[in-house]
Amino acid sequence: MKKVPKVVVIGLDAATWTVIRPLMAEGKMPNLAKLMKAGVSGPLQSIMPPITPPAWTSFMTGKNPGKHGIYNFIKSEQGSYAMKYANATSRRAPTVWKLLNDAGYTVGTMNVPFTYPPEPLNGFQISGMDTPSETSPFIHPPELRDELVRHVGGIQLDVRFLGAMSTDERRDQVLAEMKQIDEQWTKAALYILENHPQDVMMFVFMSIDTVQHHFWHHMDKEHFLHDPARAPKFGDTVCKVYERLDAATGQIIDRLPPETAVFVVSDHGGGPTVDRTIYLNRYLAQLGLLHYKDNAVSPLRKLAQKVLRAGFSALRGTLTSRQKTKLAELFPKLREKSELAYSSFTDIDWTRTKAYCSEVLASPPSIRINLKGVKPQGIVDPADYESLITSIIEKLADLKDPRTGKPVINRVYRRHEVFQGPFADEGADLILDWWSENSLFSTEPSFPEHTNEPALSIREHLPQGKAEWGGTHRLYGIIVARAPAFKAGAKIENARLIDIAPTLLHLLDVPVPEDMDGKVLTSFFQPDFLSAHAVRAGAASGTSGTDRPSGYTDEESAKVEERLQALGYLE
Ligand SMILES: [Zn+2]
């Protein structure tokens, strides 16, 4: 007899109620609306900082980054100032998929970020955005790949030419490609559901995140980048993607019997970018906590830096994270040079620097301390750590919006307030809140020659013909879930992303490892079910080593190079 999935999770990266509610009111997201009526729904608190790699990893482990070791697209190198690009090999906590396998359930996941290289699950795994290229071994078992190519067509992993969105024609091309990728994943999901059903299945769609980053300002009349002349063309672009994925969600749910539990989740929310930019290293330099080398502004050095930065600056705004990862791993020399130049790392005099920010690619605002005994040229005595941290937090509050007189950064977290566990020390020392409505700003790299300029700038409207970044993340995403054991039509307020893994385990009557940070979302369940099935605590799932290779083959290298050439970054 064919297997009937017990649980299906649909991941909508960056989906947010801010966009969904009005669409639902207009009847434009009928499938999600139907699911809400049948089950529970509410905001879903992401982890801090709310970015894709740690968020989905906390989702799949039920643990905070201090226990799984993924903080960002990049990770700090032990005993050095360098940053290295991360993928699933950096994850050091067992996944809920593995725990479910161990409990006898088969599991299949598709396109979940930070699952490359794929886990050899009993079931299948198709890796997500950290996959280096379409020719990488990103599908387990490998036979499934050939089958998908035959029945679905080749799998394209990300949108090309995202970076080249400097004209409306290019924007149209990118949007068409996004649509095609959504259709491809929908087709793959439906094919797999029909032909390879597993007890637990998960399908992720990334296009809401992408479209919000690049098109939010077109639908948002209050946005500083909003251009009324272009609103008729792109004003409904974000909404169209939500509607498309609502339809895809509906197609998946339609193939499931009512006894299958269905979860729709996002890893974080989304919202507009604002016009406030902070140059963190510049500010630290102004405070005397960061020093540049004396020759940092010599004319020859300036010229060399300019060349490197020009190339890198183009890369920063235009490549997808996955492409950046590829670039970085394929061209370590180039990465080293350009990234160091771009982040001014080559210009920093470590022997006189107490605090710095890694202003590298896709790096959320955070500050690291140049601690003695930890960093190669550390100068901060551990005894002075606490007072230094406290004074930096105070100084950050002095950065005020000149229009309101209020602090731009409303909250700064000490490392151990947000990260706990064996890998907590790999996180930054200070995590700046950039995701709350009263604490919104972006950061840009600082250069020594601009040290005397203001550390906070209010951005003007960008000139036409540039790629625009109108949307960013928020802490609260979405959860909608139905199951025979769940309440119907119930609004739930306090769900967290980290709670989903233990909730899945409990739903399938598997004990919850005592070292998971998440808790079973008992508010989802009907009281009868809970009294008949008490939550069971299981043995700690602990840490897991990573012994899976992640290097690139020659063929992958060639592919990446081709793509970069097409983008105009390589001669
Ligand atoms: Zn995300």
Boltz pocket constraint, residues with backbone or C-beta under 6 A from the ligand:
constraints:
  - pocket:
      binder: B
      contacts: [[A, 13], [A, 14], [A, 51], [A, 52], [A, 53], [A, 55], [A, 209], [A, 267], [A, 268]]
      max_distance: 6.0
